[in-house]
């Protein structure tokens, strides 16, 4: 869920993420052109909270990811095709949340708390 909160990635970008998109030493993730909306690859710095969450997944005792494995998988190994279930688990107040709502939250945060003019 941290990747939804701290980054404004599109739902498709998150569901398509593979481990080899991440450079943990440089603390970046690169969204390839094939997945990006405008067909141009983009690299982003990864928030420290997201790094911590991803490291916990990678170091999970029973999970050794291959570089081309998807990041978001269920315990049975199937790839997630929707973010509805993780959002539902995270959403204990049962507010109508979607993956896009997190993009709106991120944009609102930037608008209200970041000085984009300087």
C-alpha positions as CSV (number, residue, x, y, z in Angstrom):
1,X,0.0,0.0,0.0
2,X,2.9,2.4,0.6
3,X,3.6,2.5,-3.1
4,X,0.0,3.8,-3.7
5,X,0.4,6.4,-0.9
6,X,3.8,7.8,-1.6
7,X,3.9,7.6,-5.4
8,X,1.4,8.6,-8.1
9,X,1.8,5.6,-10.2
10,X,-1.1,4.5,-12.3
11,X,-2.9,1.2,-11.5
12,X,-1.5,-0.5,-14.5
13,X,2.0,0.6,-13.7
14,X,1.7,-0.9,-10.2
15,X,0.2,-4.2,-11.2
16,X,2.8,-4.6,-14.0
17,X,5.8,-3.9,-11.7
18,X,8.6,-6.4,-11.8
19,X,11.6,-6.7,-9.5
20,X,14.1,-5.9,-12.3
21,X,12.5,-2.4,-12.6
22,X,13.9,-1.5,-9.2
23,X,17.5,-0.4,-8.5
24,X,17.7,-0.8,-4.7
25,X,21.3,0.6,-4.6
26,X,20.2,3.8,-6.4
27,X,16.8,3.8,-4.7
28,X,15.0,4.2,-8.0
29,X,12.3,2.5,-10.1
30,X,12.0,2.7,-13.9
31,X,8.7,2.3,-15.5
32,X,9.4,0.9,-19.0
33,X,8.0,2.6,-22.2
34,X,5.9,-0.5,-22.9
35,X,3.9,0.1,-19.7
36,X,4.0,3.9,-19.4
37,X,1.0,5.8,-20.6
38,X,2.9,8.1,-23.0
39,X,5.2,5.2,-24.2
40,X,8.3,6.8,-22.7
41,X,10.3,5.2,-19.9
42,X,10.5,7.1,-16.7
43,X,12.7,6.7,-13.6
44,X,11.6,7.8,-10.1
45,X,13.2,8.0,-6.7
46,X,11.6,5.5,-4.3
47,X,10.4,6.8,-1.0
48,X,12.1,5.2,2.0
49,X,8.9,3.8,3.4
50,X,8.3,2.0,0.0
51,X,11.9,0.7,0.1
52,X,11.3,-0.7,3.5
53,X,8.1,-2.4,2.4
54,X,9.7,-3.9,-0.7
55,X,12.8,-5.1,1.3
56,X,10.4,-6.9,3.7
57,X,8.8,-8.7,0.7
58,X,12.1,-9.6,-0.9
59,X,13.6,-10.9,2.4
60,X,10.5,-12.9,3.3
61,X,11.8,-16.3,4.3
62,X,9.8,-18.3,1.8
63,X,10.0,-15.9,-1.1
64,X,13.0,-15.5,-3.4
65,X,11.9,-13.4,-6.3
66,X,13.3,-13.8,-9.8
67,X,14.3,-10.5,-11.5
68,X,11.4,-10.8,-14.0
69,X,8.8,-11.8,-11.4
70,X,5.9,-9.5,-10.7
71,X,6.2,-7.6,-7.4
72,X,2.5,-7.9,-6.5
73,X,1.5,-11.6,-6.2
74,X,-0.8,-13.5,-4.0
75,X,0.6,-16.1,-1.6
76,X,-0.4,-18.8,-4.1
77,X,1.9,-17.2,-6.7
78,X,-0.8,-15.8,-8.9
79,X,-0.3,-12.3,-10.2
80,X,-2.6,-9.6,-8.9
81,X,-4.9,-8.3,-11.6
82,X,-6.6,-5.8,-9.4
83,X,-5.8,-3.6,-6.4
84,X,-9.3,-4.0,-4.9
85,X,-8.4,-6.7,-2.3
86,X,-5.3,-4.9,-0.9
87,X,-7.2,-1.6,-0.8
88,X,-10.2,-3.3,1.0
89,X,-7.8,-4.8,3.6
90,X,-6.2,-1.4,4.1
91,X,-9.5,0.4,4.2
92,X,-10.9,-0.4,7.7
93,X,-13.3,2.6,7.6
94,X,-14.9,1.2,4.4
95,X,-14.6,4.5,2.5
96,X,-15.0,4.2,-1.2
97,X,-11.3,4.0,-2.2
98,X,-9.8,3.2,-5.5
99,X,-6.2,3.1,-6.8
100,X,-6.9,6.4,-8.6
101,X,-8.1,8.0,-5.4
102,X,-4.5,7.6,-4.1
103,X,-3.3,9.5,-7.2
104,X,-5.7,12.3,-6.3
105,X,-4.4,12.2,-2.7
106,X,-0.8,12.5,-3.9
107,X,-1.7,15.4,-6.2
108,X,-3.5,17.2,-3.4
109,X,-0.6,16.7,-1.1
110,X,1.8,18.2,-3.7
111,X,-0.5,21.1,-4.4
112,X,-1.0,22.0,-0.7
113,X,2.4,21.2,0.9
114,X,5.0,21.6,-1.8
115,X,6.3,24.9,-3.1
116,X,6.4,24.1,-6.8
117,X,7.3,27.7,-7.8
118,X,10.8,27.6,-6.3
